[in-house]
Amino acid sequence: METTPLLQRNNEPLSPSSPALPLLEQEDYLPGASKTFKGFKSLFWKEIVKLWNIAGPIALTLIWQYGTK
């Protein structure tokens, strides 16, 4: 039985037999991105959006479970 890896790295090409998976590795932020206020604000907002993509559903689930008791 042929096994395929769950995650693909950026430097590994997809083989014809492996499913098309999104690349999960992202580049790090540039060191100069937070040296100006505008860069800091942009970086901060990107991280807040990532946080709420995870925490939002968790918070709503807790509120809805509390409301049904």
N, CA, C and O atoms as a GROMACS GRO file, in nm:
protein
  276
    1MET      N    1   0.084  -0.117   0.000
    1MET     CA    2   0.000   0.000   0.000
    1MET      C    3   0.089   0.124   0.000
    1MET      O    4   0.182   0.134   0.080
    2GLU      N    5   0.061   0.216  -0.089
    2GLU     CA    6   0.142   0.337  -0.101
    2GLU      C    7   0.095   0.441   0.002
    2GLU      O    8  -0.024   0.466   0.016
    3THR      N    9   0.190   0.501   0.073
    3THR     CA   10   0.156   0.604   0.169
    3THR      C   11   0.202   0.739   0.117
    3THR      O   12   0.305   0.750   0.050
    4THR      N   13   0.125   0.841   0.147
    4THR     CA   14   0.162   0.977   0.109
    4THR      C   15   0.173   1.060   0.235
    4THR      O   16   0.097   1.038   0.329
    5PRO      N   17   0.265   1.155   0.239
    5PRO     CA   18   0.279   1.238   0.359
    5PRO      C   19   0.158   1.330   0.375
    5PRO      O   20   0.096   1.371   0.277
    6LEU      N   21   0.127   1.361   0.499
    6LEU     CA   22   0.014   1.449   0.526
    6LEU      C   23   0.045   1.594   0.490
    6LEU      O   24  -0.042   1.667   0.443
    7LEU      N   25   0.169   1.636   0.511
    7LEU     CA   26   0.208   1.773   0.482
    7LEU      C   27   0.315   1.775   0.375
    7LEU      O   28   0.403   1.688   0.373
    8GLN      N   29   0.308   1.872   0.287
    8GLN     CA   30   0.410   1.890   0.184
    8GLN      C   31   0.496   2.010   0.223
    8GLN      O   32   0.444   2.111   0.269
    9ARG      N   33   0.624   1.999   0.205
    9ARG     CA   34   0.716   2.109   0.229
    9ARG      C   35   0.726   2.194   0.104
    9ARG      O   36   0.696   2.147  -0.006
   10ASN      N   37   0.769   2.320   0.119
   10ASN     CA   38   0.782   2.410   0.005
   10ASN      C   39   0.882   2.358  -0.097
   10ASN      O   40   0.861   2.376  -0.217
   11ASN      N   41   0.988   2.294  -0.053
   11ASN     CA   42   1.092   2.252  -0.145
   11ASN      C   43   1.066   2.113  -0.204
   11ASN      O   44   1.144   2.067  -0.287
   12GLU      N   45   0.960   2.046  -0.162
   12GLU     CA   46   0.929   1.915  -0.215
   12GLU      C   47   0.819   1.927  -0.321
   12GLU      O   48   0.709   1.974  -0.290
   13PRO      N   49   0.847   1.886  -0.444
   13PRO     CA   50   0.741   1.893  -0.546
   13PRO      C   51   0.635   1.788  -0.520
   13PRO      O   52   0.663   1.682  -0.463
   14LEU      N   53   0.513   1.817  -0.561
   14LEU     CA   54   0.405   1.721  -0.548
   14LEU      C   55   0.424   1.611  -0.651
   14LEU      O   56   0.448   1.639  -0.768
   15SER      N   57   0.412   1.489  -0.608
   15SER     CA   58   0.422   1.378  -0.703
   15SER      C   59   0.287   1.362  -0.772
   15SER      O   60   0.185   1.405  -0.719
   16PRO      N   61   0.285   1.301  -0.890
   16PRO     CA   62   0.158   1.285  -0.961
   16PRO      C   63   0.056   1.203  -0.884
   16PRO      O   64  -0.065   1.221  -0.903
   17SER      N   65   0.101   1.114  -0.797
   17SER     CA   66   0.006   1.030  -0.723
   17SER      C   67  -0.043   1.096  -0.594
   17SER      O   68  -0.141   1.049  -0.535
   18SER      N   69   0.022   1.203  -0.549
   18SER     CA   70  -0.021   1.266  -0.424
   18SER      C   71  -0.131   1.368  -0.450
   18SER      O   72  -0.131   1.433  -0.555
   19PRO      N   73  -0.224   1.383  -0.357
   19PRO     CA   74  -0.332   1.480  -0.376
   19PRO      C   75  -0.278   1.622  -0.368
   19PRO      O   76  -0.173   1.647  -0.308
   20ALA      N   77  -0.349   1.715  -0.430
   20ALA     CA   78  -0.307   1.855  -0.429
   20ALA      C   79  -0.339   1.914  -0.292
   20ALA      O   80  -0.456   1.940  -0.261
   21LEU      N   81  -0.238   1.936  -0.212
   21LEU     CA   82  -0.254   1.993  -0.079
   21LEU      C   83  -0.203   2.136  -0.079
   21LEU      O   84  -0.106   2.166  -0.149
   22PRO      N   85  -0.264   2.225  -0.002
   22PRO     CA   86  -0.209   2.359   0.008
   22PRO      C   87  -0.076   2.355   0.084
   22PRO      O   88  -0.058   2.272   0.174
   23LEU      N   89   0.012   2.442   0.050
   23LEU     CA   90   0.140   2.449   0.119
   23LEU      C   91   0.118   2.514   0.254
   23LEU      O   92   0.065   2.625   0.263
   24LEU      N   93   0.158   2.446   0.359
   24LEU     CA   94   0.130   2.493   0.493
   24LEU      C   95   0.240   2.581   0.550
   24LEU      O   96   0.217   2.656   0.645
   25GLU      N   97   0.358   2.572   0.494
   25GLU     CA   98   0.466   2.657   0.544
   25GLU      C   99   0.453   2.795   0.483
   25GLU      O  100   0.435   2.810   0.362
   26GLN      N  101   0.463   2.896   0.566
   26GLN     CA  102   0.459   3.033   0.518
   26GLN      C  103   0.590   3.099   0.555
   26GLN      O  104   0.659   3.060   0.649
   27GLU      N  105   0.623   3.201   0.478
   27GLU     CA  106   0.746   3.274   0.505
   27GLU      C  107   0.733   3.353   0.635
   27GLU      O  108   0.624   3.396   0.672
   28ASP      N  109   0.845   3.371   0.704
   28ASP     CA  110   0.845   3.456   0.822
   28ASP      C  111   0.833   3.602   0.780
   28ASP      O  112   0.857   3.637   0.664
   29TYR      N  113   0.796   3.685   0.874
   29TYR     CA  114   0.787   3.827   0.847
   29TYR      C  115   0.927   3.886   0.838
   29TYR      O  116   1.020   3.840   0.903
   30LEU      N  117   0.939   3.988   0.757
   30LEU     CA  118   1.068   4.056   0.746
   30LEU      C  119   1.100   4.127   0.877
   30LEU      O  120   1.008   4.176   0.943
   31PRO      N  121   1.226   4.133   0.916
   31PRO     CA  122   1.261   4.200   1.042
   31PRO      C  123   1.224   4.348   1.042
   31PRO      O  124   1.196   4.404   1.148
   32GLY      N  125   1.224   4.411   0.926
   32GLY     CA  126   1.193   4.553   0.919
   32GLY      C  127   1.045   4.582   0.919
   32GLY      O  128   1.006   4.699   0.918
   33ALA      N  129   0.961   4.480   0.920
   33ALA     CA  130   0.816   4.501   0.913
   33ALA      C  131   0.762   4.570   1.037
   33ALA      O  132   0.659   4.638   1.030
   34SER      N  133   0.830   4.555   1.150
   34SER     CA  134   0.778   4.615   1.272
   34SER      C  135   0.858   4.737   1.317
   34SER      O  136   0.841   4.783   1.430
   35LYS      N  137   0.945   4.789   1.231
   35LYS     CA  138   1.026   4.905   1.272
   35LYS      C  139   0.949   5.035   1.261
   35LYS      O  140   0.979   5.131   1.332
   36THR      N  141   0.851   5.041   1.172
   36THR     CA  142   0.768   5.161   1.161
   36THR      C  143   0.632   5.132   1.224
   36THR      O  144   0.594   5.016   1.240
   37PHE      N  145   0.560   5.237   1.257
   37PHE     CA  146   0.428   5.218   1.318
   37PHE      C  147   0.333   5.154   1.218
   37PHE      O  148   0.253   5.068   1.255
   38LYS      N  149   0.340   5.196   1.092
   38LYS     CA  150   0.253   5.140   0.989
   38LYS      C  151   0.281   4.990   0.972
   38LYS      O  152   0.188   4.911   0.960
   39GLY      N  153   0.409   4.952   0.969
   39GLY     CA  154   0.445   4.812   0.957
   39GLY      C  155   0.401   4.730   1.077
   39GLY      O  156   0.353   4.618   1.064
   40PHE      N  157   0.418   4.791   1.196
   40PHE     CA  158   0.375   4.723   1.318
   40PHE      C  159   0.224   4.702   1.318
   40PHE      O  160   0.175   4.595   1.354
   41LYS      N  161   0.151   4.806   1.277
   41LYS     CA  162   0.005   4.798   1.276
   41LYS      C  163  -0.042   4.690   1.177
   41LYS      O  164  -0.134   4.614   1.207
   42SER      N  165   0.021   4.683   1.062
   42SER     CA  166  -0.014   4.583   0.962
   42SER      C  167   0.014   4.441   1.014
   42SER      O  168  -0.068   4.351   1.001
   43LEU      N  169   0.131   4.423   1.072
   43LEU     CA  170   0.170   4.293   1.127
   43LEU      C  171   0.077   4.254   1.242
   43LEU      O  172   0.035   4.138   1.252
   44PHE      N  173   0.046   4.349   1.329
   44PHE     CA  174  -0.043   4.324   1.442
   44PHE      C  175  -0.181   4.280   1.394
   44PHE      O  176  -0.239   4.186   1.447
   45TRP      N  177  -0.233   4.349   1.292
   45TRP     CA  178  -0.367   4.316   1.241
   45TRP      C  179  -0.369   4.175   1.179
   45TRP      O  180  -0.465   4.101   1.198
   46LYS      N  181  -0.264   4.139   1.105
   46LYS     CA  182  -0.257   4.006   1.046
   46LYS      C  183  -0.260   3.898   1.154
   46LYS      O  184  -0.326   3.796   1.138
   47GLU      N  185  -0.188   3.921   1.262
   47GLU     CA  186  -0.183   3.823   1.371
   47GLU      C  187  -0.316   3.817   1.447
   47GLU      O  188  -0.356   3.709   1.489
   48ILE      N  189  -0.383   3.930   1.464
   48ILE     CA  190  -0.514   3.932   1.531
   48ILE      C  191  -0.615   3.853   1.450
   48ILE      O  192  -0.695   3.778   1.506
   49VAL      N  193  -0.613   3.868   1.318
   49VAL     CA  194  -0.705   3.793   1.232
   49VAL      C  195  -0.679   3.643   1.245
   49VAL      O  196  -0.773   3.565   1.253
   50LYS      N  197  -0.551   3.603   1.246
   50LYS     CA  198  -0.518   3.462   1.262
   50LYS      C  199  -0.568   3.410   1.396
   50LYS      O  200  -0.620   3.299   1.405
   51LEU      N  201  -0.551   3.490   1.501
   51LEU     CA  202  -0.594   3.450   1.634
   51LEU      C  203  -0.745   3.430   1.639
   51LEU      O  204  -0.792   3.330   1.694
   52TRP      N  205  -0.822   3.524   1.583
   52TRP     CA  206  -0.967   3.514   1.589
   52TRP      C  207  -1.022   3.408   1.496
   52TRP      O  208  -1.134   3.361   1.517
   53ASN      N  209  -0.947   3.368   1.394
   53ASN     CA  210  -0.990   3.255   1.312
   53ASN      C  211  -0.992   3.126   1.395
   53ASN      O  212  -1.069   3.035   1.366
   54ILE      N  213  -0.908   3.120   1.496
   54ILE     CA  214  -0.904   3.004   1.584
   54ILE      C  215  -0.994   3.026   1.706
   54ILE      O  216  -1.073   2.938   1.742
   55ALA      N  217  -0.984   3.142   1.770
   55ALA     CA  218  -1.054   3.166   1.896
   55ALA      C  219  -1.201   3.200   1.879
   55ALA      O  220  -1.280   3.176   1.970
   56GLY      N  221  -1.241   3.255   1.766
   56GLY     CA  222  -1.380   3.295   1.744
   56GLY      C  223  -1.477   3.179   1.757
   56GLY      O  224  -1.571   3.187   1.836
   57PRO      N  225  -1.457   3.072   1.682
   57PRO     CA  226  -1.549   2.958   1.696
   57PRO      C  227  -1.549   2.897   1.837
   57PRO      O  228  -1.653   2.851   1.884
   58ILE      N  229  -1.434   2.897   1.902
   58ILE     CA  230  -1.428   2.843   2.038
   58ILE      C  231  -1.511   2.930   2.132
   58ILE      O  232  -1.588   2.877   2.213
   59ALA      N  233  -1.496   3.061   2.122
   59ALA     CA  234  -1.572   3.152   2.209
   59ALA      C  235  -1.722   3.140   2.183
   59ALA      O  236  -1.800   3.136   2.278
   60LEU      N  237  -1.762   3.134   2.058
   60LEU     CA  238  -1.905   3.122   2.027
   60LEU      C  239  -1.961   2.989   2.076
   60LEU      O  240  -2.074   2.984   2.125
   61THR      N  241  -1.886   2.883   2.065
   61THR     CA  242  -1.932   2.753   2.114
   61THR      C  243  -1.954   2.758   2.264
   61THR      O  244  -2.054   2.706   2.314
   62LEU      N  245  -1.861   2.820   2.338
   62LEU     CA  246  -1.878   2.830   2.483
   62LEU      C  247  -2.000   2.913   2.519
   62LEU      O  248  -2.073   2.877   2.611
   63ILE      N  249  -2.024   3.023   2.448
   63ILE     CA  250  -2.139   3.108   2.476
   63ILE      C  251  -2.268   3.034   2.445
   63ILE      O  252  -2.362   3.039   2.525
   64TRP      N  253  -2.274   2.964   2.331
   64TRP     CA  254  -2.395   2.890   2.294
   64TRP      C  255  -2.421   2.774   2.388
   64TRP      O  256  -2.537   2.747   2.420
   65GLN      N  257  -2.318   2.705   2.434
   65GLN     CA  258  -2.339   2.595   2.528
   65GLN      C  259  -2.390   2.648   2.661
   65GLN      O  260  -2.475   2.587   2.724
   66TYR      N  261  -2.336   2.763   2.704
   66TYR     CA  262  -2.382   2.822   2.831
   66TYR      C  263  -2.527   2.868   2.818
   66TYR      O  264  -2.605   2.858   2.913
   67GLY      N  265  -2.563   2.920   2.702
   67GLY     CA  266  -2.698   2.971   2.681
   67GLY      C  267  -2.804   2.864   2.674
   67GLY      O  268  -2.921   2.892   2.696
   68THR      N  269  -2.766   2.741   2.644
   68THR     CA  270  -2.866   2.634   2.634
   68THR      C  271  -2.884   2.560   2.765
   68THR      O  272  -2.972   2.474   2.774
   69LYS      N  273  -2.806   2.589   2.866
   69LYS     CA  274  -2.821   2.519   2.995
   69LYS      C  275  -2.919   2.589   3.084
   69LYS      O  276  -2.944   2.545   3.196
   0.00000   0.00000   0.00000
